[in-house]
Amino acid sequence: MDQRDLKRTSRACIAGIVNQAVVVNVTALLFAPFMRLYGFTYVQLGLLTAAGFLAQMCADVSLVFLIDRVSRKKLALFAAALSAAGLLFYGCTPFLFSVDAIYGGIVAATVLFAFAGGMLEIVLSNVADSLPSGRGGASICLLHTAYAWAQVALALVLLAFVALFGAERWNFMVLVLALVPVSVLFLLFGAKFPPREKSAPARASFKPFYLFAVLAVFFGYGTEVVMNQWISAFTASLGGEAGGLIGCAAFALCLGVGGTVYSFVSGKRKDMPLFLLCASALLAAAAYIGAALAPSDLLALAFAALCGVFAGMLSPGAMTAASDFLPRSGGWMLASLAVSQDIGAAVLPSAAGALSEGSSLRTSFLVMSLVPFFAAAALLLMALARAKSGKKRPKFPR
């Protein structure tokens, strides 16, 4: 692959991750308007989040069996087209459903574009991981960092739109956002994907290190998504709908900073990241506790946003470490870790929503502070399993 093809393919991968930032976060950014316009409860919003991530999980499960057998380019093109269709449907729900029935329409549209976005993310992460500049899986973290900055941009764009046109016209902004997966389609047509490397049998990777990575991804991504999904509703109670969008932007900004720092450190010290990730998980737990117990609302918001610095590197860091330690596992391994990621993202924010309904978001944050502690334990076990093996990559049978 020459330099021109490499750049073109890299641009397609980054655009696909930008699309994922849109489909994952657009609903969370609209939590406050949905509560005011349609009367959605915390439980309904939590179930809406769960539906999106369960749809992503279904996409990831299908890719465990398909990604090493079907053309990755065809899978990516299909996912980009389906993502555009899902966002168009989402933007049209106020025209297609009554106020009483719109929740069902929003759930259906969310399932559609979430399935597509999840498939596109895993396929393009697998492609990026096989590019020459992404050897060792560092590109997974770089893509996640691009995701964070795209989330910042999305929050700011929605904030400007709401300020100019009002939250009542949210669906017109969603229709404009459908241009993102359309642009991904055009970039994919001109992209060249590198050939697959011969992978080892799946059973060869089922070692303690991999199993601990599954847990680390589950709790690590759950740590990120719980705060990411609920900071909008939390800050909206302080500063209205605009305040909710500002809170999301602040969290995403911290997410991008954390990912950038991790990418830099992991590029300098290959043996350091797992222990750095353990420390980050503990700091994320401290941020959750700070958001729950801070004496003032402003300080609580600062802790909630700061959580992004530490939470954003947990899941991609664990996936990077697994890709580096098990380099010939094939695309199925990243897809299987993504399944664990999406289960955590579906279950844990829903639990947070249920807790908030009966008490408050602060109480929910206090209980959810256990999640990053579990992530730290799983990451520590990964580090110990790697150390026990002498930090040598396992020899796969040919």
N, C-alpha and C positions, 0 to 999 in steps of 0.2 A: 504494500500500500504506500503510494507516494505521499508527499506532504500535502498536496492539494486535496487528495481523497481523505486523508486523515482529518484535515480541518473541516471538510464538509460533513463527515460522519460525526465528528465531535459537536458541531453546531446542531445537528439533528438530535443528538443525545441530550444536549442542554435544553433545547426547545421542548423536548418531551418531558423533562423534569419541570420546566416552567408550567407546562400543561398540568402536571400532577399537583403543583402548588395551587393552581386554580381550582381543580376539582375537589381537592381535600379541604380547602379553607374557605371557599366561597360561602358555604352554608353557615359555618361557624361565625363568619363575619356578619352574617345577617340574623343571628340569633335575636338580638335586641329588637330590630324591626319586626321580626316574625311574632315575637311575644306581644308587641303593641298592636300590630295590624290584624293578627289572626287569633290571638289569645293562646298561643302554644304554651304548654307548661314545661317545667324543667324535665319532667319524665319524657314528654314527647320529643323534646330536643335531644335528650340522651339517646332515645331509641332511633332518632333520625341519624345521629352519628354512628350508632351501632349498625344500622342498615347499610350505610356507606362502606364501612370497613368490612362487614361480612361479605358484601359484594366483591370487594377487593380480594378478600380471602378466597372466594370461589375462583376468581381469575388466577390467583397464585397456585391454588391446588391443580387447576387444569394445566398450568405451565410446568408443574413438576413432571408431568407425563409428556408434554408437547414440545418444550423448549429445545430439547436435544434431538427431536425427530422432525419438526416442521421448520420451514424457512423462517428465520427470525425476521427478515424484512417483510414477509407477508403477514406475520403476526403483528408487527408494528404498524403496518399500513391499516390493517383491519381495526386495531385498537384506536388509532388516531381518528378514523372515520366515525367509529361508534361514539367516541368521546364528543366529537362535534355534534352528532345527532342528540346525545344526551343533554348537552348544554342548551341546544335550541329548544328541546322539549321543556326543560326546566324554565327557560325564559318565557315560554308560552303558557305555563300553568295558570296564571291569573285570567287568561282568555278562555281556557278550556274547562276550568273547574269553578264551582261556586266557592264562597268563603268557607262553608261548612265542609266541603269535600277537598279543599286545596291541599290539606295535609297529605292525603293519599297520593295526589299527583306529584307533590314534591318528593315524597318517599320513592315513588316509581322512577322519577327522573334521576334522583340521587343514585339509586341502584344501578341505573344504566350507565351514567358517566363514571361512577366509581369503579365499576367492573372494568370499563375500558381503560381508565387511568391507571388502575393497578396493573393490568396486563402490559401497558405501554412502559410503565416504570421499570418493571422487572426485565423485560426484553432489552430495553436500552441500557439499563445498568449492567446487564450481562455483556452487551456489546462493548460498552465503555471499559469494562474491566479487562477486555481482551485486546484493547488498543495498545500500541507500543508505548505510549506515554502513560498508560495506566497499569503497567505491570505491578503485581503485588497488591492490587485492589485499591490503591490510594485514590483512584478516580471515583470510587463509590462515595468517599467523604467529600470530594470536590463537587460531585453532583448534588449531594445533600446540602452543601453550602450554597450552591446556585439556587436550590429550592427555597432556602431561607430568604435570600435576597429577593427572589420572585414574590414571596409572601409579603415582604415589606412593601414592594411596589403595588401589589394587589390591594393591600389595606389602604395605602395612600390614595390610589385611584378611586376606590370605593368611597373614601372619605370626601374627596373632591366632588364626586358625583352626587353624594347625598347632600352636600352643602349647596350645590348648584340647583339640583332638581328635586330633592326630597327623597326620603326613604320609600315613599309609596311607589316610586317608579323603579324599584330595585331590579325588576325583571328586564328592563331595557339594557341595563348594564350587563346582565348575564348574557343577553343576546349578542352584545358586542364582544364579550369574552369568548364566545364560540369561535371567533377568528383565530384564537391561539391554537387549538388543535388543527384547524384548517392550514395554518402556516406550517405546523409539524408535518402534515401530509406532503406539502410541496418540498420541504427539506428532505424528507425520507426518499422521495422519488429519485433524487440525485445523489443519495448516499450509497457508499459501498461498505458492506459489512465484512469484517475479516473472517476467514474460514474458522470453523470450530476446531479446537484441539481435541485429540482423542481423550475421552474421559475414562476414569476408573469405574468399576461397578459400584453402585450406590452403597452396597453393604460394606464396602471398604472404608467408608467415611463415618460409619456409625460407631464412633469412639467417644469416650467421656468428654473430650474437648468439644466435639460437635454438639453433644447433648446439652452441655453447659451453655454453649453459644445460643441454642434455641431459647433457653430460659433468659439469658441476658438480653436478647432481642425483644422477647415478650415484655419484660419489665422495663427495659430501657426505652422502647418506643412508647409504651404506656405512660411512662413518666412525662415524655414530651407532649403526647397528644391530650392527656387530661388537662394540662394547663393551657395548651394551645386552643382547645375547644371551648374552655370555660372562662378564659380571661376576658372575652368580649362581654359576656353576661355580667361578669364581676365588675368590670370597669363601667359598664353602662349604668349600673346602679349608683355609680358615683358621679358620672358626668354625662348621662344621656347616651343616645345612639352614637353621636360623634365621639364621645369618650370611649365607647366600646371599640370603635375602629382604631382609635389612638392606642388603646391598650394592646390590641392585636399587633399593630405595627411595632410597638416597643418590644413586645415579646419576640417577634420575628427578627428584629434588628439584633437582639441579644443572641438569638439562634444562629444568625449568620456570623456574628463575631466568634462564637464558640466553635463553629465548624471551621472557620478560617484558622483559628489558633491550633485546633487539633490537626488539621491537614499539614500545617507548618511543622508542628512538633513531631508528628508521625513520619514525616519525610526526613527529619534529622536523626531521630533515635528510634530505630526499628523495634528495640526491645522494651521501650518505655511505655507505649500507649496503653496497654492493658491496666497497668497500675495507675496511670493517669486517669483512665476511665473510672476505676474504682473510686478515686478521690473525687472525680466530677459527680459521680452518683451520690456520694455522701453530701457534697455541697448542694446538689439539687434537692435532697431531702431537707437540708437546712433552710433552703429558700421556700419550700412548701410550708415548713413550720413557721417561718417568718411571715409569710402571707396570711397564715391562719391566726397568728397571735399578735401581730404588730399593733401597737396602741392607736395608731392613726390609719385612716383609709389610704392616704397618700403613701405612707411607708409600706403598707400591705401591697399596694400596686407595684412599688419599686421591687419588692421581693418577688412578686409574681413574674414580672418582666425579667428580672435577673436570673430566674430559674432557667430561661432559655439558653444562657451561656453554657450551662453545665449539662442540661438535658439533651440538647441537640446533637451532641457527639456520641451518645451512648449506643443507640441502635446502629448507625452506620459504622461506628468504631468496632463494634462486635462483629459485624458482617465483614469488615475489612480484615480483621484478624483471622476470621474463619477462612476467607478467600486466600489469604497469604499462607496459612498453615496447611490448608488442604487444596492446593492449587489445581489438582487434576480431578476435582469432584464433578465438574461439568455444571451446566446451567441449572440442573435440578437443585443443587444445594442452595444457591441464592433464592430460588423460588420457594424452597421449603422453609428457609429462614424468614422469607417474606410472609408466609402463612402464619408463622408464630407472631410476627410483627403485627399483622392485621387482627389476629385474635385478641392480642393485648389492646389494640386500638379500638376494638369493638366493645370488649367487656368492661375495661376499666373506666372510660369516660361515662358509660351508661351507669355504672355503679356510683360514680361521682354525682351524676344527675339525680339518681334516686336518693342519695344521702342529702343532697341540697334541698330536695322537695320537702323532706321531713324536718329540716333544720335550717342550714344556711350554707352558702358556698365556702365560708371560712371553716366551718366544721368539716365539710367535705375535704378541703385541702389538708386539714390536720390528719384525717384518717388516711388520705392518699399519700401522705409522706412516707408511709410504709413501703410503697412501691419502689422508689429509688433505693431504699435500703436492700430490698430483695435483688435489685439489679446489681448493686455493689457486690453482694454475696456471690451471684452467678459469675460476674466478671473475675472475682478473686479465684473462684474455682477453675475458670478458664486458664488463668495465669499459672495456677499450681499444676494443672494438667499438662500445660506446655512445658513447664519447668521439669516435671517428672519425666517427660520424653526426651530431655536433654536439648529442648528447643530445635529438635530435628524434625523436618517434615516427614510424615509417614511414607513408607515405600508402598506404592500401590501395585497390585498384580497387573501384569500386562494382558 
